[in-house]
Every structure is written in C-alpha cells, then in structure tokens.
Amino acid sequence: MFVINYFVINYYICINEHNKEDNMTANSDLKKKFRATKKWKTFRESFNKEKDFITLKKLYKGWQLHHLDLDPDNYDNLIVENFIPLNVQTHEFIHWLYNYYRTDKAVINRIQNALERMYNLNEGE
Ligand SMILES: [Zn+2]
C-alpha cells in the first residue's frame, strides 16, 4: 500500500511539475511576444534616460525594465509606478535576492552585516 501511495504521489508531483513547466514555457512565449509589440517598446523607451534604480549608474545597452508585479496575468499591465529600469546584473541580483527575501526579510540584515564587516576590514583606516 505504501509503495502504491508513493508511486501515485510521485506521479502526481511529476504531472504537476510538467504542467508548471508547460505553463512557464507558455508564459515566457507570451512575454516574448508582448515585448515585441510597439506598445511595450514605446513604454520601455520612456525609461531610457533614467539610471539603474539600484546602483544609480547609467543604463547600459541591454538594460531591462523590471516589473515589480510578478503576476503573469499583469505582465502587460503597464503602470509606470510598477516598473524600474535595471542593468542586467542588477536585474539578476534583485530576482535572486527576492527568492530569499519573500520568505525571510532578515536576509537584508545579514547582507548588510557582511558588507559592513567587509568594509571595516578593507576600507577602514
Ligand atoms: Zn524582473
């Protein structure tokens, strides 16, 4: 009985994972399609003169417009306040960090702790 349950549960998990992957592929196709529209390109272009929201450095070729609203249903909902322009590395960084932050906000404090200690060891007099 345990073996059967194990098999059924595993099968169920696999099906769900596949659906998730299919949804993700469908989503990224839709996103790609949307980013090819005039509406998106014009919207993105309106941020062109701004700086990287996090580093305040100038935007480099290939900069990305990060949507703060991660709900795929809102992807094409172009509310200016919900977007920030980021260079590629900053964009990767903020998504990476958010994965931890969403369930553990104190990750920010530990990063600051590490940065302060690095600063004191390396920049202190
Ligand atoms: Zn993003």
Residues whose N, C-alpha, C, O or C-beta is under 5 A from the ligand:
A	BS01	ZN	H66 H67
